[in-house]
């Protein structure tokens, strides 16, 4: 059999399919790689007929998502996301009908909100075929043209015969990928996904020029047992640096115990930090190990130490000076062997002057003070963080990461980022959600960035749209229907309001200038709502 394809191969579709199979089998005989498979297939198709764009989508039937198998061959369609909802697409038609779809005038067709993305780049005709295995659609195959070819029927008949073969190879490639992921998962066993993601982000943090001086200090102090105080605005990555210090210290094999100081009520401080003996008080039916004892021979991370009440600060200082503590209900002292790392977003000098932070505790905690810069001070790192969060979310949600245009990246670069890395993470999450059914544009990103900034005109427009004024109509007059505007849920409104108050308070929760005072609620109430709504202080 002659395995060399020729331009007149469409006249014998069965023979041409056999020749394509031969070339595909030869290319994937070693490693089943999706890029190699797709490139081999596209080369063979180009021999048989001309096309302007060729791509394969994978179909997630549970979520009704389309994921681009790999980068399309031919015309680039910037407005077409790598992952999108199948509804109101040509692929969706092929999936729902389980039959080939041929459209010869894309410009005259509309799906969903507007014209088809293909027609916006001059593609006027397309063929879409479902890829089925065991009567289940696993994807779609698409070839598109600037002008519908005269032999479109021959091309369609050939692709109909080819698709079952393509589906078999596609299934093999995906099976090999799943096996590889399973092997990687076994290798990384014992480390939660979030921890692995943090480690990846930490390694990228070290590579940025803006962080070289800070990380040079961090590398030195990581090897020593001296206390480290990390300062910086909220959302700058203080917790991330604290974990990095632990992972690169001699204590890395032991526990890293994080204590969220604002959440500690004065009445529960001793039982939380020191633990208690059985029968120490009503309800103490068993012995409890405190946070300090959990961190024994490891690292104790005191997050937002500036929010700790003065009476609790004195108890903590006593433990650090004596290197010992007593469980509640016991008289026996327990020796302490821990490394203390703390973090705060408050102005340290101001807090000590006002008496909110004990000077003697500061001198104990701040043998070395490391300041984390705000994101606006490290603008060149923004593309790095954007890329990391996009791939992190895409991996978690099992979708293809969207392509971001230069205008979108520029809009992200120029933003002042009052919420720092945490705000950037939230914006990237919104971008990913938006990309499922719409193009990610600079206008959308600008709206997402300024939605909750009351000083920005776009935020005022959003607020007016959310609460439209309705003038009373004369009695008996017909009233025009009010255009409905999507409303945020109560939880979303409350979360946004709390986050705005935290930004205006510089991340501070308590005190006369804290978020609780701005909102007119007790600190404990605010902390309770923050925990319930998933707001990080």
N, C-alpha and C positions, 0 to 999 in steps of 0.2 A: 504493500500500500504506500502511495506517495503521501508523505506527511507535510509537504510544502503547500501552504495556502496560496491561492491566486485570486485576483480581483474578480474573476468570473465564478467564484465558488458558490455564490448565492443560487446559481442555477441547479446545484446539487446540494441542498441543505444538509441531508443526512451525512454525506461524505465530508462536508466542511465541519460539521459538528464533531465527527471522529478525529479530524485533524486538530481541531482546537483542544480536544480532550488529551491528545498525545502531548501537545506542548505544555498544557497545564500540569499533567502528571509528571513530566520531566522537571518542571520548575519547582514543584512542591514535594518532590520525592525525599528531600533531605529534611528541611524544616518548614512547617506550615506557617508561613508568614503572610499576613494580610496584604501588606504593601507589595511584596513580590508576586503574590497571586493576582492582585488587581492589575499591576503593570503588565504582566504577561498576557492577561485576558484583553486588556485595552490594545496592546500591540497587534494581537491576532484580529480583533474586530476592525482595526483601521486598515488592514490589508483587504478585508472583504468589502467594506463600504466606508464612505466618509461620514463623519458626524462632527458636531461642534462642541458637544458636551456629553460625557458618559459618567454615570455614577451608580453606586449601589447603596441602598438604605437598608439598615436592619430594623425590624419591627418589634417593639416591645408591646405585646398584646395586652398585658395586664394594665399598663399605664397609658396605652395607646400613643406611644412616642415613636418617632422616627429618629434613628441615629445614623449619621453618615458613616458608612463602613470604613472609608478612607478618603483622602482628598480626591475630588472629582478630576477627571482628565478633560482638559479643554477650557472653555470659557469660565472665568471666575464670576460667581454671583455673590457679591459682598452682602447683599441683604438676606441671603438664605442661611439660616443658622444651622450649625452642625447637628443640633438636636432640636426638634420641633414637634408640635402636636400634629398627629396624622389627620385630624378632622379638617375639612376644607382644603385639601391638597390633592394634586393629581395622584400621588401615591395612595392617598386615602380612598380614592375611587377604585383603584386597582385592587386594593386590599378588600374593600367591602363587596365588590362584585366578583373577585377572584378570577377576573378576566383581563386580557390586555386592554389598555386605554390608548387610543390614538387621537391626538388633537392637532389640527393643521392650522389653527389660527389662535394662538395663545392670547394675543392682544385683545381679542373680543370676549375672552372668558374672565370672569372675576370669581375669586374664591375668598370667602370671608370678608375682611375689611377693605380690600382694594385689589388692584391689578396683580397679576401673577409676577413673582420675582424674575422668572425666566424671561418674560417679555421685556422687562426693564433693561436688559442687556442685549436686546436684539434677537433673542431666540424665539422663533415664531411657531415651531412645530415640535412635538415630542411624542415618544412612545414609552409607555410604562407597563411593565409586566410584573405580576406577583410571583414571588419565589416560594413554592410550597413544598413541605416535606411532611409526610404522614397526615396530609389534609390540613396542616397548620401553616399559616403564612408566617415566614421568618424574615421576609424582606421584600424589597422591590428593586427592579433593574430599570434604568432609565437611559435612553439615548435621545438627544435633542439636536435640533437643526435650526440654522438661520432661515433656510428655506426647505420646505418639505421635498425630499428627493423623489424623482420620478419612479424609482423602484421601491417605494415604501412598502408595498405588499410583499415583495421578495424579502426585504429586511425583516418585516414582521414575522413571516413564516419561518425564517431561519432562527430568529430569537425565541419563537415559541418552542422549537425543537431543542434549542440550546439551554433554556432555563432549567429543566430538570437536572441537567449535568452540572450547571453552575451551582444549583442549590446543594447538590451532593458535596462538591468541593468546598462550598461556603460552610456547610455544617462541619466538615472535617477541620477547617481552619479554626472555627470557633471552639470546637471540642479541644483542640490542642492548646488554645489560649486559656480555656478554663482549667486544663490540667496544669499549665504553667502557673496560673494564679494559685491553685491549690498547693503546689510545691512551695511557692513563695510564702503562703500563709502558714504552712508548717514550719518553715524556717524562722518566721517572725512570731511563732507561738509564744504566748506569755506576755506580749506587749499589746495593749489595747490600741485600736486605730488612732484614737486621739493622741496617745503618747507618741506613736510613730510619726504622726503629723507634726507634733511639737518638735521632735528631734530633727525632722527635715527642715522646718522653718529656722531652727537654731543654727543649723549648718549653713543656711543661706545668709543668716544674719552676720556670720563671721566673714563672709566674702565681700561685704560692702565696704568701700573706702571710708564712708562716713563713720563707721563703727570701729575702725582699726585701733584708735587710741583707747577707747573704752574697753575693747576686748583684750588689749595688751595688759591693762590693769587687771581685768577679770581673770586672765590666765594665771597671773601671779598669785592673786588672793585665793583662787580655787584650790591651790595646793596646800594652803595653810588653814589653820582652825580659827583664825581671827574672825570676829563678827563683821558682817558687811551690811551697810544700810544703802538701799537702792532708792533714789528719789526720782521724781519725774511726774509729768501730768498723767491723768487717768488714760488708760488705753495705750500707753507707750511700750508695753512689753516687759514690765517689771517682773511679773511672775515668770515669764519665759526666761529671763536672765537668771532668776533665782534657781530655777530647775537646771539651767546650764551649769551654774556653779556647783550644784550638788553632783551632777553627772560627771564632772571633771575633777571631783575632789576624792581624797582617799576614802571617804565615807560613802561612795556611790553604790556599794552593794547593800547598804542599809536603807531604812525608810526615809522618805522625804515627806514630812508632815506639814501640811499647810493649815494655818489658822487664820480665818477671816475675822480680824479683830472687831469690826463694827457689829458683827452679829453676836458677840459675846455679851450677854446681860450680866451686870455686876453681881446679881444674886447667884448666878450659875458659873461664875468664872472659875472658882476653885474646883468644883466637881468636873468641869470640862477640861481644865488644864492639868490638874493634879490627880484626878480620879477619886474614887471613894471606896471605902470598905463595905462589906456586906453588913447591913443593919445600921449604917451611919445615920440614916434618917428614914422617915416613912417612905416606903416605895423602893428603898435600896435593897432589893431582894438578892442581888448578886454583886460581886466585886466588879468594879469598872476601872479599866486602865485609862488614864488621862492622856492628853495630847503630848505632853512632855515625855512621859514614859514611853509612848509609842515611837517617839523620835530618838530613843536611846541609841547611842553610837551612830546616829544618822544626822539629818538636818531638820531643824525646826524653822519653818518659814512663817514669820509674823507679817501678814499682809495688811496694809493700811494701819500701821502701828499708831499713827497720829490720832486715830479715832478711838483709841482705848481710853476709858475713863481713868482719871488720876489715881483713884484708889486701887484700880487693877494694875496700873503701872508700878506702883510701889511693891505689890506682891510679886510681880514679875522680876523687878530689880533685885529683890531679896533672893530669889532662886538663882539668878545669875551671879550674885556676889558670893553666895554660900555653896553653889554647885550641889544643892540638895533641896528636897521638898518632902512634904508629908501628905499622904492621901487623906482626904476628909474622913474622919472617924478613926484614924490611926495615929499613934504617937511615935512611930518608928520612922526615922529619916531615910530617904532613898537617894543615893548618890546620882548625880546627873553627869552624863558624858554626851553632850550634844554640841552641834555647831549651829549658831543662830544667824539666820539671814532675815532681814526685815525690809519692808518697803513702805513708802508713803508718797502721797501726792500733795501734801500740804507744804506751805512755806515754813521750813524748820525754824528759822530765826524768829519769825512772827509767832509761831506756836509756843516757843519757849518763853518769849517776852510776855505773852498773854497767860502763861501758866498752864496751857493745854498739854504741853509735853514737858516732862521732868528733864532738867538738864543732866542730872546724874544718869538717868536711863539713856539719854542720847549719847553720852560719852561711853556708856557700856556697849550700845548697839552700833555706834558709828566709828569704830576703829578705822574703817575704810568706807568712804561715801562715794558711791558710783551714781552719776546722774545719767538717766536715760533721756536722750534728746527727743523733742516732739517731732512728729512726722513732717511738719512743715520745715524743720531744720535739716531734714535728710530727704529732700525731694527726689534725688536720683534713685532712691530705694523704692519709690512708689511702684514703678513697673514690675519690680521683682516681687513685691508683696501681692500685686494684682495677679500676676501669673501663678503664684503659689496658691492663693485662695481659689482661683478659678479651677485649677486642677484638683485641689482638695475637694471642693464641692462636687465637681464633675465625677470624681471617683466615688464619693459617698452616695451620690444620687444615681450613679451608673448611667451617665449621659456623656455625650461628646462635648468637650469644652468649646464655647463659641469663639469666633475670631473677633478681635476688637480692632476697629479702624484706628488710624493715627489720630484722627480728630477726637475719638473717645478717650484714648490714652492721654492726649494733651489736656482734655477737660479734667481728668482725674489728677493730672500733674499740677494744674494751676489752682486746685482747690486748697483752702487753708487748713482743712482737717482738724477742727477743734476737738473732735473725739478720737483723733489719732488712729492707730492701727485697728482698734475696735470698730470705729466708724467706717473705715475702709472695708473691713470684713463684711459689715452689714450691707454696704453699697454694692459690693461684688455679688453678694447673695441675691440682691434685687435684680442686678444685671442678668444673672443666670436665669432667674425666673422669667424675666421679660423676654429673653432670647428664645423661649420655647414657642412663642407664636408671633413675635414681631422682631424687626431689625433693631439692633442696639445702636442708637444714634447719639451724637453729641448732645442734642436737645433733650433726649430722655435722661441722659446721665446728669445734665445740668439740673433738670427738675428733681431727680433723685437726691442730688447733693444738697439742694437748698429747700427741700420740702418743709423742713421743721425749723428753718432760720426765720424768725419773725421780721428781721430787718430786710430780707430779700423780697423783691417784688413778686417773684414766682411763688413764694410761700404765701404772700397775701392773696394772690389769685386762687391758690389751692384752698385757703381758708374761706374765701368768699364762695367758692364753688361748693364747698362742703356744707355751707349754711346759707343758701340763697334766700334773698328777701322776696317776698311775694306781696305785691300791692293788691289791695282790695279792689275787686271788680264791681262796677255798678250793678245794682240789683237787676236781675233778669238778663244781664249780658252773658254771652257765652265766654267761658274762660278757656284760653289756649292751654293745651297740655304742657306741663312743666317737664323739660327734658331731665330724665333721671340721671343722677351723678352717683357713682359708686361710693358708698359710705364706708368709713373705717369702722371696725367693731369697737365696742367699749374697751375691750382689753388693749387693742392696738392704740386707741387714743390715750388711754392711761399710761401705757408703756412709753409712748412718745413724749407725753407730758413730763413724766419722771426723768427721762433721759435729757430733756431740755433743761430741767431744773438742775440736774447734776452737772451739765456743761456750764451753766451760768454760775454755779457754785464752785467751779474748778474741781469737780469730783468729790468735794467735801460733803458728808452727809449730816453730821451734827454741828453744833456751834451756832453762834448768832448769824453767821453768813452761810450756813450749810443749806443743803437742799431741803431738809425737813422744815427749817424755818421759812424758807421761801414758799413752800407748799402749805404751811400752816398746819402741819400734822406732827405728832410725836415721832421721835427718831425710831422707836421700836415699830410703830405702825408702818413707817416708810420702808424699813428693812423687811418687814413681813410681806408687803406688796411687791418689793423688788424680787424677793425669792420666788414668790408665786408667779410673777410675770417673766422671770428669767432675765432680769436686768442686772448686769454686773456693775457694782459700784467701784 
